[in-house]
Amino acid sequence: MNINKVYILEDRGIIYINGDDSENFLQNLISNDISRINENFSTFASLLSPQGKYLFEFIIVKYKKGFLIECEKTIVDNLLKLLNSYKFRSKIEILNLSNEFVIAVLEKDKFLEMSNAQNKCGYTIKFREDPIFLDPRNVDLGARIIINLEKLHLSLKKLNLKSANVMEYYKKSFDLGIPQKNLNELNNKLFGIECNLEELNGLDFKKGCYIGQENTARIKLKAKLNKRLFGITLINGEFSDNLIIDNKNKEIGKLLIKEPFPFGLIKFKEKEFNFNNFYKCGTATITINKPFWNK
């Protein structure tokens, strides 16, 4: 393994929230506990609909007197619009810094060579005053650094990092069962808890109220979680407009993200599900990938 690889994620955006009420504002909205975030810990979270449906997901990092929200760049405008709709009289400022900052991902082993680094999801240190942290969803996704564009070249040079094909990174994420591309295709089509937010450290069941909390807690406590989001491997054929996934003419799920890395919502009972089966999606033959949390 080449630990000097770096992946520049130009398709990620940055929103900055700061002000006296920024912590309370986010705590009342998101699925995770904002009070756990500090200079040494970053987290993964989601913003759900009042019914608990998936809307947006993001990584939150403490930055100066506020918080950086890192998300897929294609959702930035819609996320900004929703955050501003909840702002009311809160003493906060919400800024789009996507044109000023960039996200780079380096190997976990490279991060662990750095001073004070620890092998813990979300563990955060600084490099040249920029936050660098192990991915809060899974440490095998490596470490992310949020860095000003003007400092990018020099910082990568100082770390002896060489840019690599970003699709290698996204393929690793896909193999782990963690979607990161075209997440807008999930919007309002499934419950947040069905996106494996708990397994990705993105849900806190002890934090108290947030938007969508009631249905999320009900599904968890009453053991009604019987659908999950899984990666899909295309064996042959091609995906068509028919997104139904079936097994011997019995519907077991639906394809939600077609490309570049397919994901589908699948009826799932852990003790019964056979990941070795072949399934049909229209004219395509597929398999359903086993995620890291089920191995």
C-alpha positions in Angstrom: 0.0 0.0 0.0 1.2 3.4 -0.9 0.5 5.6 2.1 1.6 8.7 0.3 -1.5 8.8 -1.9 -3.9 11.7 -1.6 -7.4 12.1 -3.1 -8.6 15.6 -3.8 -12.4 15.6 -3.5 -13.3 18.5 -5.7 -17.0 17.3 -5.6 -17.3 18.2 -1.9 -18.7 21.5 -0.5 -18.2 23.4 2.7 -20.8 25.3 4.7 -19.7 27.3 7.8 -22.0 28.1 10.7 -20.9 30.4 13.4 -22.3 32.8 16.0 -23.5 32.7 19.6 -26.4 30.3 18.9 -24.6 28.0 16.4 -24.3 25.0 18.8 -27.9 25.1 19.9 -29.1 25.7 16.4 -27.4 22.5 15.1 -28.3 20.5 18.2 -32.0 21.0 17.5 -31.7 19.9 13.9 -29.2 17.1 13.4 -29.3 13.4 14.2 -26.0 13.4 16.2 -24.9 15.2 19.4 -23.2 18.4 18.6 -21.9 18.8 22.1 -19.4 15.9 21.4 -17.7 17.9 18.7 -14.5 19.7 19.7 -11.0 20.3 18.6 -10.2 16.6 19.0 -13.4 15.0 17.7 -15.4 15.4 14.5 -18.6 13.6 13.6 -21.0 12.4 11.0 -24.7 13.4 11.0 -27.8 13.7 9.0 -30.7 16.2 8.7 -34.0 14.4 8.4 -37.6 15.4 7.5 -40.1 15.7 10.4 -41.2 12.2 9.4 -37.7 10.9 9.8 -37.0 10.6 6.1 -33.5 11.0 4.7 -32.7 14.5 3.4 -29.0 15.3 3.8 -25.9 13.9 5.4 -22.6 15.6 6.2 -19.5 15.6 8.4 -19.2 18.3 11.0 -15.9 19.7 12.2 -15.2 22.3 14.9 -13.6 25.4 13.3 -12.7 28.6 15.1 -15.9 29.7 16.8 -18.2 27.7 14.7 -18.6 24.5 12.7 -17.7 23.4 9.2 -20.2 21.2 7.5 -18.7 19.1 4.7 -21.2 17.5 2.2 -21.5 16.6 -1.4 -21.3 19.8 -3.4 -24.4 19.1 -5.4 -26.6 19.4 -2.3 -25.0 22.6 -0.9 -27.6 25.0 -2.3 -30.6 23.0 -1.1 -29.0 22.4 2.3 -28.3 26.1 2.7 -31.9 26.8 1.8 -33.2 24.4 4.5 -30.8 25.6 7.2 -31.8 29.2 6.5 -35.5 28.2 6.8 -34.8 27.1 10.3 -32.7 30.1 11.3 -35.6 32.3 12.5 -34.0 34.8 15.1 -31.0 32.6 15.9 -27.8 34.6 16.3 -25.9 32.7 13.6 -24.2 33.2 10.3 -24.4 30.6 7.5 -21.8 30.9 4.8 -21.0 28.9 1.7 -17.2 28.4 1.6 -17.1 25.8 -1.1 -15.0 28.0 -3.4 -12.5 28.7 -0.6 -11.9 25.3 0.9 -11.2 21.8 -0.5 -11.3 18.3 1.0 -8.4 15.9 0.6 -8.2 12.3 1.8 -5.1 10.5 2.9 -4.4 7.0 4.0 -5.1 6.0 7.6 -1.5 4.8 8.1 -0.2 8.2 6.9 -2.5 10.0 9.4 -1.3 7.7 12.3 2.3 8.7 11.6 1.4 12.3 12.5 2.0 13.7 16.0 -0.8 13.1 18.5 -2.9 11.0 16.0 -5.1 8.2 17.3 -6.8 5.4 15.5 -10.4 6.4 16.4 -13.3 7.4 14.2 -13.5 11.1 14.1 -10.3 11.8 16.0 -9.1 15.2 15.0 -5.7 17.0 15.0 -4.4 20.0 13.2 -1.8 20.4 10.4 -0.7 24.0 9.7 -3.9 25.0 11.6 -6.1 23.0 9.3 -8.3 20.2 10.8 -7.4 16.7 9.8 -9.4 13.7 11.1 -10.0 10.0 10.7 -13.3 9.6 8.9 -16.1 9.4 11.6 -18.0 6.7 9.6 -15.2 4.2 9.3 -11.4 4.5 9.9 -10.7 2.5 6.7 -11.9 5.5 4.7 -8.8 7.2 5.8 -8.3 10.8 7.1 -9.8 14.0 5.7 -8.2 17.4 5.8 -10.2 20.5 5.2 -7.8 23.0 3.7 -7.8 26.5 2.2 -7.3 26.3 -1.5 -4.3 28.7 -1.3 -2.5 26.3 1.1 -3.3 23.1 -0.7 -0.2 22.7 -2.8 2.3 23.5 -0.1 0.6 21.4 2.5 0.6 18.3 0.3 4.2 18.9 -0.6 5.1 19.1 3.1 3.3 15.9 3.8 5.0 14.2 0.7 1.6 13.3 -0.8 1.0 12.6 -4.4 -2.5 13.0 -6.0 -4.2 9.7 -7.0 -7.3 8.8 -8.9 -10.3 9.9 -6.8 -12.4 7.0 -8.1 -10.1 4.6 -6.2 -11.3 6.3 -3.0 -14.9 6.1 -3.9 -14.6 2.5 -4.9 -13.2 1.7 -1.5 -16.1 3.5 0.1 -18.5 1.5 -2.1 -16.8 -1.8 -1.1 -17.4 -0.9 2.5 -21.1 -0.2 1.8 -20.9 3.6 2.3 -22.5 5.7 -0.4 -21.0 9.1 -1.2 -22.0 9.9 -4.7 -25.3 11.1 -6.0 -26.9 11.1 -2.6 -29.6 13.5 -3.8 -31.2 10.4 -5.3 -32.0 9.2 -1.7 -33.8 12.4 -0.8 -37.1 11.6 0.9 -37.2 8.0 -0.5 -36.3 6.1 2.7 -36.0 6.7 6.5 -32.7 8.0 7.7 -32.2 4.9 9.9 -32.5 2.8 6.8 -29.4 4.5 5.4 -27.3 2.7 8.1 -26.8 6.0 10.0 -26.4 4.1 13.3 -23.7 1.8 11.9 -21.9 4.9 10.5 -21.9 6.6 13.8 -24.4 9.2 12.6 -27.2 8.7 15.1 -27.3 9.4 18.8 -30.4 7.9 20.6 -29.6 9.7 23.8 -29.3 13.3 22.7 -32.9 14.3 22.9 -35.1 15.9 20.4 -34.2 16.8 16.8 -36.1 16.9 13.6 -37.3 13.4 12.7 -36.3 11.9 16.1 -39.7 10.5 16.9 -40.1 8.1 14.0 -36.4 7.2 14.1 -36.6 6.2 17.7 -39.8 4.3 17.1 -38.3 2.2 14.3 -35.3 1.4 16.5 -37.2 0.6 19.7 -39.9 -1.4 18.1 -37.5 -3.4 16.0 -39.2 -2.3 12.8 -36.0 -1.8 10.8 -36.6 -4.3 8.0 -35.1 -2.4 5.0 -31.5 -1.3 4.5 -29.4 0.5 2.0 -26.9 -1.8 0.3 -24.4 -1.5 -2.5 -25.3 -3.3 -5.7 -22.9 -5.0 -8.2 -24.0 -5.3 -11.8 -23.2 -8.8 -13.1 -24.6 -8.5 -16.6 -27.1 -6.5 -18.6 -27.9 -2.9 -17.8 -30.2 -0.9 -15.6 -33.4 0.4 -17.2 -36.3 2.5 -16.0 -37.5 -0.5 -14.0 -35.8 -0.1 -10.7 -37.6 -3.0 -8.9 -35.2 -5.6 -7.5 -36.7 -9.1 -7.3 -35.9 -12.7 -6.4 -37.9 -15.3 -8.4 -40.5 -12.6 -9.3 -40.9 -11.6 -5.6 -40.0 -7.9 -5.0 -37.2 -7.5 -2.4 -36.2 -3.9 -3.0 -35.6 -1.0 -5.3 -32.6 0.5 -6.9 -32.2 4.1 -5.7 -28.7 5.2 -7.0 -27.8 3.9 -10.5 -24.3 5.3 -11.0 -21.4 5.4 -10.7 -21.8 3.1 -7.7 -25.3 1.6 -7.4 -27.2 1.4 -4.1 -30.6 0.0 -3.4 -33.1 -0.3 -0.5 -33.4 -4.0 0.3 -35.8 -5.9 2.5 -33.4 -7.4 5.0 -33.5 -9.8 7.9 -30.0 -10.4 9.0 -30.3 -14.1 9.8 -32.2 -14.9 6.6 -30.6 -12.9 3.9 -28.4 -14.6 1.3 -25.7 -12.4 -0.1 -24.6 -15.1 -2.5 -27.8 -15.0 -4.5 -28.2 -13.5 -7.9 -31.1 -11.0 -8.3 -32.9 -9.3 -11.1 -33.4 -5.5 -11.6 -35.2 -5.1 -14.9 -33.1 -7.0 -17.4 -30.0 -6.7 -15.3 -28.5 -9.5 -13.1 -27.1 -8.2 -9.9 -25.7 -9.2 -6.5 -26.2 -7.4 -3.2 -23.0 -6.5 -1.5 -22.3 -7.3 2.2 -21.3 -4.1 4.0 -18.5 -3.8 6.6 -21.0 -3.8 9.5 -22.5 -7.2 8.5 -19.2 -9.1 8.3 
